Amino acid sequence: MNTKLYVGNLAFTTSEGDLQDLFSAHGPVTEVHLPFDRESGRPRGFAFVTMATPEAAQAAILALNGTAVGERTLTVNEARPREERGGGGGGGFSRPRGGGGGDRGGKRRSY
């Protein structure tokens, strides 16, 4: 059974191949996903690595979590399922509703 790991605090120069090499030392890797920022085109500083077995995933966590790779200390743990994002609409700008002009309550003058 595959186990997906979250890898955080990556250097922006880290590639999928670097992660494949790093994690395959602890067991078979089935997938590496390195998200990129849409605007800058740079990696976002985290990745997901899927290990082929739970034992390989546990070995990678124990060996790599808290270790320095390049100038960064890695965070490696089992990935949690993505949380549902709230779809509630609304929000936005609102202002108090006030009445229009109208009569100020004074007497009308007739000339």
N, C-alpha and C positions, 0 to 999 in steps of 0.2 A: 504494500500500500504506500502510495506517495505521501510525503510530508512536505508541506510548503514552509519555508523559513523566511522571515523578514531579516534583512541585513541593512542596518542603518549607520549613519555617519560616514558614508563613503566619500572618498576624495572624488572630485569631479573628473579626474583623469582616469578613473577606474573603468575598465571595459567589461563586457560580458565574458570575453575570453579569460580575463584576469580572475573573475569570479569562478568560472568553470574550473580553472586550474587550482585555485585555492580550496574549493569545496570538494573536488574529486579526490583529494588526498584522504578524505574521511569516509568515502563511500561513493556509490554511483549517483551521478547528477542527471536528472531527466529533463530539467528545464531551467534556464536563467532568464529573468525578465528585468531589464534595467530601464525604468521609465525616463523619458526625456521631457523637458519643459517645452511647451508649444511655442512660447515667445522667443526664448533665447536659444533653443536647440541643444542646450547642455543637459547632461544627466541631472536628475533631481536630488542626488545624494543618498538614495536608498535603492534597494533592489529586492527581488524575490527569487529565491533559489529553491527548486523542488528536488528533494532527495528521494531516491527510489525506495528506501526502507526507513521505518521509524528509528531503527538502530543507527543507521548512517546519519540521520538528522540529529539524533541525540549526541553522537560523537562529534559532529560539526559544531553544535552549540557549545559543548563542553570545551572543545579545543580553541574555538575562534572568538567567542564572546569576551569582550574586554581586551583583546589583543590589538596591538598597534600594527596597522597596515599603512605604509607610507607615513604620513604625518597625522593620521587619524586613528582613534580607538574605536573599533567596531562594536556595534550592538547587534547580536545575533540571537533571535528567539523564534519560537514557533509563531507563524503568522496567524492572526485572528481573522475570523470572517469579516468581510466588509460590512460596516453598519449601514442600515438604511438611512438615506438622507431624507430629512423632513420635506414633504411636498406641499406643505401648507402655503397657500398663496397669501394674499393680503400684504400687509406692511406698507411701506411707502410713506409719503408725506401726507399729513392731514392737518387741517387748520380748523379752529373752532368756527362753527356756523353762527353767523350773526344775522340779525334782521337787516332788511334794506333800509333805505332812508325813511320816508314816511313822516307822519305828523309827530311833532315833538311834545305834544300834550298841552300846548299853550292855547290861548284863545285866538280865534281867528279875528283878524281885523277887517272890517269892511269900511271902505272910504267912500 
